[in-house]
Amino acid sequence: MKPQIHADIVSGTSPLTVGIVGGLGRMGGWFAKFLKSAGFPVLISDLHTELSSEDLARKCHVLILSLPMEVFPKEVAKLGPLVPESSFMTDLCSLKQSQVACMLEHARCEVVGTHPLFGPAEDSIKGKRVALCPGRGKRWFSWWEGLLRQHGAVTSVVSPEKHDRSMAWAQALNHFILLCLGKTLDEHGMDLREMLALAPPSFEQQMNIVARLYHQDPELYATIQMSNPYTNNILETFSQYGEDLRKIIKEHDRSAFIQLFEEVQDLGRTILLIKKDK
């Protein structure tokens, strides 16, 4: 599929060049492959590449930052002033509030925060969700969203603050539950073959998701847990409801259990209606 490049994005006849800082990493490499298949010349920099990140910042029309969040502020402070005002900068971090603010502070170009809501094991972007957080400018935003949608991505436009609030639920709390489940199974020495043989479908799905943690980066997961400013409040609320439910079960308070269950059923009905409307 040939890329659709609007005339007001890149002047002249030179091809639009994409640079990926961290292009040898898993997600950076995924986007390098995706953009090459979309017809763009792609340059990459990483720890031991001939090209440096500064080279990419100066040369490329599009600069994608695929960096660990711990080094992100320092790298953006170094690269931002080198990016021409007519160019475009985006990132692939799992959090957005401080990342978008950092890019806006140090760069003059148009800026968008990008969060691919999938991992590098996926073969295609078709049907995958991507969150986009506008930072500065509309021309490059329209081009970037259009390119992703052209190849089948499902994009959601959201402010950096709302993105991080949602990720405290969708990532931090989700990972917290999975880690607690996995650690509980591990510490109790369960016979996993027997457990899987007896697992109903819903629990088997949870076991499959726990198993997928084997392929994930613990450093990234630690950063997601500890760098999102909204995580602690949500974990405190979750822990409180967990303690309340444990107390209900311990005291055999059947009516309280049924009341709580019916409240969650109401939530489930709302979720089903939302999904039906999509």
Secondary structure as UniProt FT lines:
FT   TURN            7..9
FT   STRAND          18..21
FT   TURN            22..24
FT   HELIX           26..37
FT   TURN            38..39
FT   STRAND          42..45
FT   TURN            47..48
FT   HELIX           53..59
FT   STRAND          62..65
FT   TURN            69..71
FT   HELIX           72..79
FT   HELIX           80..82
FT   TURN            85..86
FT   STRAND          88..91
FT   HELIX           97..106
FT   STRAND          110..116
FT   TURN            120..121
FT   TURN            126..127
FT   STRAND          129..136
FT   HELIX           139..150
FT   TURN            151..152
FT   STRAND          154..157
FT   HELIX           160..167
FT   HELIX           168..173
FT   HELIX           174..187
FT   TURN            188..189
FT   HELIX           192..198
FT   HELIX           201..212
FT   HELIX           213..215
FT   HELIX           218..227
FT   TURN            229..230
FT   HELIX           231..250
FT   TURN            251..252
FT   HELIX           254..277
//
